[in-house]
Amino acid sequence: MESKNPNKTFAILQNRSTFIQSWRQSSIKDCLRCKRCYMFRYRWCLVPNYTRVSKGSSLGSIVHRLFELSQIPDGVKQVEKEVGEKIQELRKIRDSGADLLGDYDRDIKTLEQNFNKAKMMVAIFNEKFPRPAGLEVLGREIKAGVVFNAAMGKDQPPLAVPVTGILDELDYMKDGDLLFVRDYKNTTRPISFTLTGYQWTLQPRIYRILVGAALAQVGREDLVDRVADGFILDILQVPSIEMSGADRDFTIKKKELKSGPRKGQVIEEKEYFGDPDPINYLERCKLWYAEKGLEAASSFAIRFNEDPMNAELMTTLNDVAPYAGLVPVPELFPRDPSASFCKEWERVCEYYPLCSCDPSAWPAVIESQYKMEQPTVDNPAFAPIEVEYAETGAVAKYKPIFLEGAENGIHRNPKPTA
């Protein structure tokens, strides 16, 4: 159970830096699902201190990076270099004697396996789905941000909501004068299941309205008044097969059966030798993708047919907007009452140790299990605002911070004073 005394919980903010950040599609999604998770992750900026391997070391992250760079000369070599540097960092820690349980040694092997598997997946995809003629890539990994008025109705005061995002790729099809946002994805599930309802999710809607700012970033002022005509998804399912003894080289030997109903028949058997060969694994995965078809690898476009600032998106932005500036205390940031977010994707939420105890115990739990990680600054114009709270004042007396401004341009609220 949690304390209902606002002055008591307000005290947990003393000597703690909190932050007001622009919205991303991921933070909007988290806030809609669980306000408390949003508070810990984006306002208090807490991360578990037990993470050994960086986020960029997962199979999905490496696949994404290879998707991004495999289309340019020496792009795969660049990713291989980045992975090699991460492996060297882990080896230094392991060799320093800190790896008492062998965790870092396992991480090194996992990272090597992830890179080899990701390289194989993207190579198969690029062979299966070559880029069409007439496609102009306007930019990759474009960091864009806009502030738009999310007020619903002409009589409502302006509600300026800052939204940022990183567009994987922005493509222009000269034939047809079409502008597409391209996004790279990978999944462990069949593609049709993964993309169920995707067209009305936050990502395509948010990225669509970021296109103008992205075009300005890449110097295409002639197109800045455009919104995206559609969304291209390059998506891969992770093969369910792993490299194994079946990927070793082999010779075919003939063998005569000595007993049973087939006695006297001569059959052929594989006799394996050596270590598993990545080339053999690649060929086996090609067969796997061929059998699965478009359920395992696909590249297709979704054409937009709705207003960019449609009612559903506006309602969503209005729902989350206040939480960017409210005092980040538990009374104002409730937990998901269904608890489904606590165990989504069959894993326990990383903030469950905090949510399951009284806030009076939070300082001790944070000290032992978490660390504060400074928010990244993708765009200086949308830099996070650091906020510290004084001892005076209770939650009920605090006025929420909102970003105020006109409909167009970038507007920043002043740094709040305690």
C-alpha positions in Angstrom: 0.0 0.0 0.0 1.1 3.6 -0.7 1.0 6.6 1.6 -1.8 9.1 0.9 0.0 11.9 2.5 1.1 14.3 -0.4 3.6 16.1 1.8 5.2 12.8 2.7 5.6 11.7 -0.9 6.5 15.2 -2.1 9.6 14.8 0.2 10.9 12.0 -2.0 11.8 14.6 -4.6 14.2 16.5 -2.4 17.7 16.5 -3.8 16.5 14.5 -6.8 16.8 15.8 -10.4 13.7 15.2 -12.5 13.2 16.0 -16.1 10.6 17.4 -18.6 11.1 15.9 -22.0 9.5 16.1 -25.4 7.3 13.2 -26.4 8.3 10.3 -28.5 6.1 7.6 -29.7 7.6 5.2 -27.2 7.0 7.5 -24.2 3.5 8.3 -25.4 2.8 4.5 -25.5 4.3 4.0 -22.0 2.3 6.8 -20.6 -1.0 5.5 -22.0 -0.3 2.1 -20.6 1.2 2.9 -17.2 1.7 6.4 -15.8 4.0 5.2 -13.1 6.3 3.5 -15.6 6.4 6.7 -17.5 7.3 8.6 -14.3 10.2 6.4 -13.4 11.5 6.1 -17.0 11.1 9.6 -18.4 10.6 11.9 -15.5 13.0 10.3 -12.9 15.1 8.8 -15.7 15.9 5.6 -13.7 17.4 2.6 -15.3 18.3 -0.8 -13.7 22.0 -0.9 -12.7 22.3 -4.6 -13.6 22.4 -4.2 -17.3 25.7 -5.6 -18.6 25.5 -5.4 -22.4 24.4 -2.1 -24.0 21.1 -1.8 -25.7 22.7 -1.8 -29.1 24.0 -5.3 -28.6 20.6 -7.2 -28.9 19.8 -9.1 -32.0 17.1 -6.6 -32.9 19.4 -3.6 -32.5 22.1 -5.2 -34.7 19.5 -6.2 -37.4 18.2 -2.6 -37.3 21.7 -1.1 -37.7 22.5 -3.5 -40.6 19.3 -2.5 -42.3 20.3 1.1 -42.0 23.9 0.7 -43.2 23.8 -2.3 -45.6 22.6 0.0 -48.4 25.8 2.1 -48.4 29.4 1.1 -49.3 31.3 -0.6 -46.5 28.2 -0.3 -44.2 28.3 -3.9 -43.1 32.0 -3.5 -42.2 31.1 -0.4 -40.1 28.6 -2.5 -38.1 31.1 -5.2 -37.7 33.6 -2.7 -36.4 31.1 -1.3 -33.9 30.2 -4.8 -32.6 34.0 -5.6 -32.4 34.5 -2.6 -30.2 31.7 -3.7 -27.8 33.2 -7.2 -27.6 36.6 -5.6 -26.7 35.0 -3.6 -23.9 33.4 -6.8 -22.5 36.7 -8.7 -22.8 38.5 -6.0 -20.8 35.9 -6.3 -18.0 36.1 -10.1 -18.1 39.9 -10.1 -18.0 40.0 -7.7 -15.1 38.7 -10.5 -12.8 35.2 -8.9 -12.4 33.4 -11.7 -14.2 33.1 -14.1 -11.2 30.0 -15.9 -12.6 31.0 -16.0 -16.3 28.3 -13.5 -17.2 30.5 -11.4 -19.5 31.9 -14.4 -21.2 28.4 -15.5 -22.1 27.6 -12.0 -23.2 30.6 -12.0 -25.6 29.4 -15.3 -27.2 25.9 -14.0 -27.4 27.0 -10.8 -29.1 29.1 -12.7 -31.6 26.2 -15.0 -32.4 23.8 -12.0 -32.7 26.0 -10.3 -35.2 26.4 -13.4 -37.4 22.7 -14.1 -37.3 21.7 -10.5 -38.0 24.2 -10.3 -40.9 22.7 -13.4 -42.4 19.1 -12.1 -42.0 19.7 -8.8 -43.6 21.7 -10.3 -46.5 18.8 -12.6 -47.3 16.3 -9.7 -47.0 18.3 -7.5 -49.4 18.6 -10.3 -51.9 14.9 -10.9 -51.8 13.7 -7.3 -51.8 16.1 -5.1 -53.9 15.4 -1.4 -53.9 13.3 -0.2 -56.9 14.7 2.0 -59.7 13.8 5.7 -59.3 14.0 5.6 -55.5 15.8 8.6 -54.0 16.9 8.2 -50.4 16.6 11.7 -48.9 18.2 10.7 -45.5 18.7 8.0 -42.9 18.5 8.2 -39.1 17.0 11.7 -39.3 16.4 13.3 -35.9 13.3 15.5 -36.2 11.1 17.4 -33.9 8.0 19.6 -34.1 5.7 21.4 -31.8 2.1 21.3 -32.9 -1.2 22.5 -31.4 -3.2 19.6 -30.1 -6.1 21.7 -28.9 -9.4 20.1 -29.9 -11.9 22.6 -31.1 -11.6 26.2 -32.2 -12.7 27.5 -28.8 -10.0 25.6 -26.9 -6.8 27.4 -25.9 -3.6 26.3 -27.7 -2.0 23.1 -26.3 1.5 23.0 -27.8 2.9 19.4 -27.6 6.5 18.9 -28.5 7.2 15.6 -30.3 10.5 14.2 -31.5 11.6 11.0 -33.3 14.3 9.4 -35.4 13.1 8.4 -38.9 15.0 5.3 -40.1 14.8 6.5 -43.7 13.0 9.0 -45.9 12.4 8.0 -49.5 11.1 9.9 -52.5 9.6 8.1 -55.4 10.1 10.3 -58.5 7.6 8.2 -60.4 4.4 9.3 -58.9 5.8 12.1 -56.7 5.4 10.0 -53.5 7.1 10.6 -50.2 7.5 7.6 -47.9 8.9 7.0 -44.4 10.7 3.7 -44.3 11.0 1.8 -41.1 13.0 -1.3 -40.3 11.6 -4.0 -38.0 12.2 -7.5 -36.8 10.0 -9.9 -34.9 9.9 -13.3 -33.4 6.3 -13.8 -34.5 4.7 -14.2 -37.9 4.5 -10.9 -39.7 0.7 -10.8 -40.2 0.3 -11.2 -36.4 2.9 -8.6 -35.6 1.3 -6.0 -37.8 -2.3 -6.5 -36.8 -3.8 -3.0 -36.4 -0.4 -1.4 -37.1 -1.8 1.3 -39.5 -3.5 3.1 -36.6 -0.8 2.8 -34.1 1.3 5.7 -32.9 4.4 5.2 -34.9 3.1 5.8 -38.5 0.9 8.6 -37.3 3.7 10.4 -35.3 6.3 9.9 -38.0 4.0 11.2 -40.7 3.8 14.6 -39.0 7.5 14.7 -38.4 8.3 14.5 -42.1 8.3 18.3 -42.6 11.0 18.8 -40.0 12.9 15.8 -41.3 12.9 17.3 -44.8 14.3 20.6 -43.4 17.0 18.6 -41.7 18.2 17.0 -45.0 18.0 20.3 -46.9 14.9 19.6 -49.0 13.2 22.9 -48.5 11.2 22.3 -51.7 9.3 19.5 -50.0 8.9 20.8 -46.4 5.2 21.5 -46.8 4.6 17.8 -47.6 3.3 15.1 -45.3 4.2 11.5 -46.0 2.1 9.8 -48.5 2.7 6.4 -46.8 4.9 4.2 -44.7 7.2 1.5 -46.0 7.9 -1.4 -43.7 10.9 -3.6 -44.1 10.2 -6.4 -41.7 11.9 -9.7 -40.9 11.0 -12.6 -38.7 13.9 -14.0 -36.7 14.5 -17.6 -37.8 13.5 -20.2 -35.2 16.6 -22.3 -36.2 20.0 -21.8 -34.6 23.4 -22.7 -35.9 24.1 -26.3 -34.9 25.8 -29.5 -35.8 23.6 -29.7 -38.8 25.6 -26.9 -40.3 28.9 -28.8 -40.4 30.4 -30.0 -43.6 29.7 -33.6 -44.4 30.5 -36.5 -46.8 28.0 -39.0 -48.2 28.8 -42.6 -47.4 27.0 -45.7 -48.5 26.0 -48.3 -45.9 24.4 -51.7 -46.3 21.7 -52.5 -43.8 22.6 -55.7 -41.9 19.3 -56.5 -40.3 15.6 -55.8 -40.3 13.0 -55.9 -43.2 15.3 -53.8 -45.3 18.3 -56.1 -44.8 20.7 -56.0 -47.8 19.6 -52.6 -49.0 22.2 -49.9 -49.5 21.5 -46.4 -48.1 23.3 -43.2 -48.1 24.2 -41.4 -44.8 25.8 -38.1 -44.0 29.0 -38.2 -42.0 29.6 -34.8 -40.5 33.0 -33.3 -39.6 34.5 -30.1 -38.4 32.7 -27.1 -36.8 29.4 -25.5 -37.9 30.0 -23.3 -41.0 28.2 -20.0 -41.2 27.8 -20.5 -45.0 25.9 -23.7 -44.4 23.7 -22.0 -41.8 23.0 -19.2 -44.3 21.8 -21.7 -46.9 19.6 -23.5 -44.3 18.1 -20.2 -43.3 17.4 -19.3 -46.9 15.3 -22.5 -47.1 13.5 -21.6 -43.9 12.6 -18.1 -45.3 11.5 -19.7 -48.6 9.2 -22.1 -46.8 7.7 -19.3 -44.6 7.3 -16.8 -47.5 5.8 -13.4 -46.7 5.1 -14.4 -43.2 8.8 -14.3 -42.4 10.1 -11.5 -44.7 8.3 -8.6 -46.4 8.7 -5.1 -47.7 5.4 -3.3 -48.4 3.9 0.2 -48.3 0.9 1.5 -46.4 -0.8 4.5 -48.0 -2.3 7.0 -45.7 -5.9 8.0 -46.2 -6.7 10.0 -43.0 -6.1 13.5 -41.8 -2.6 13.8 -40.4 -4.1 15.5 -37.2 -7.0 13.1 -36.9 -9.3 12.9 -33.9 -7.8 9.7 -32.5 -4.2 11.1 -32.5 -5.4 14.5 -31.1 -7.2 12.7 -28.3 -4.1 10.6 -27.5 -2.0 13.7 -27.3 -4.5 15.5 -25.0 -4.5 12.4 -22.7 -0.8 12.4 -22.2 0.2 16.1 -22.5 -0.3 17.0 -18.8 2.0 14.3 -17.6 5.0 15.9 -19.2 5.0 18.6 -16.5 3.1 17.4 -13.5 5.1 17.0 -10.3 6.4 13.4 -10.6 5.0 11.9 -7.4 3.0 8.6 -7.1 -0.4 10.3 -6.4 -0.4 11.9 -9.8 1.1 9.0 -11.8 -1.0 5.9 -11.1 0.0 2.3 -11.8 -1.7 0.2 -14.6 -4.8 -1.1 -12.7 -5.0 -4.1 -14.9 -1.3 -5.0 -14.1 -1.0 -6.3 -17.7 1.9 -3.8 -18.3 3.7 -5.3 -15.3 4.2 -8.6 -17.1 4.0 -7.6 -20.8 5.9 -9.9 -23.3 6.2 -12.5 -20.5 8.7 -10.4 -18.5 8.3 -8.5 -15.3 8.5 -4.7 -15.7 11.9 -3.3 -14.6 10.1 -0.9 -12.2 8.1 -3.6 -10.4 10.4 -3.5 -7.3 9.5 0.1 -6.9 5.8 -0.2 -7.7 5.4 -3.1 -5.2 6.6 -1.2 -2.2 5.7 1.9 -0.3 7.4 5.1 -1.6 9.1 5.5 1.8 11.3 2.5 0.8 12.1 3.9 -2.7 15.4 5.6 -1.7 16.9 2.3 -0.5 15.5 0.3 -3.5 16.8 2.9 -5.9 20.3 3.0 -4.3 20.6 -0.8 -4.6 18.9 -1.5 -7.9 18.8 1.6 -10.1 20.8 4.5 -11.4 19.8 7.9 -12.9 20.7 8.1 -16.6 20.8 11.6 -18.1 18.3 11.9 -21.0 19.8 12.0 -24.5 19.7 15.2 -26.5 18.7 14.3 -30.1 18.0 17.9 -31.0 19.2 20.9 -29.0 16.0 22.7 -29.6 14.2 20.0 -27.7 16.7 19.4 -25.0 15.2 18.0 -21.7 14.6 20.5 -18.9 16.0 19.6 -15.6 13.8 20.3 -12.6 14.5 20.3 -8.9 11.9 20.8 -6.2 12.2 22.9 -3.0 11.0 21.8 0.4 8.0 24.2 0.3 4.7 23.5 -1.2 2.6 20.4 -1.5 1.4 18.5 -4.6 -2.0 20.2 -4.6 -0.4 23.7 -4.6 1.8 23.0 -7.6 0.7 24.3 -11.0 1.4 21.8 -13.8 3.9 22.9 -16.4 2.6 23.0 -19.9 4.4 24.0 -23.0 2.7 27.1 -24.4 3.1 28.6 -27.8 1.6 29.2 -31.2 0.7 26.6 -33.7 3.9 26.8 -35.8 7.6 26.9 -35.0 9.6 25.6 -32.0 8.6 26.9 -28.6 10.3 26.0 -25.4 8.8 26.7 -21.9 11.2 28.5 -19.6 13.1 26.5 -17.0 10.7 26.3 -14.0 11.7 27.7 -10.7 11.0 26.0 -7.4 
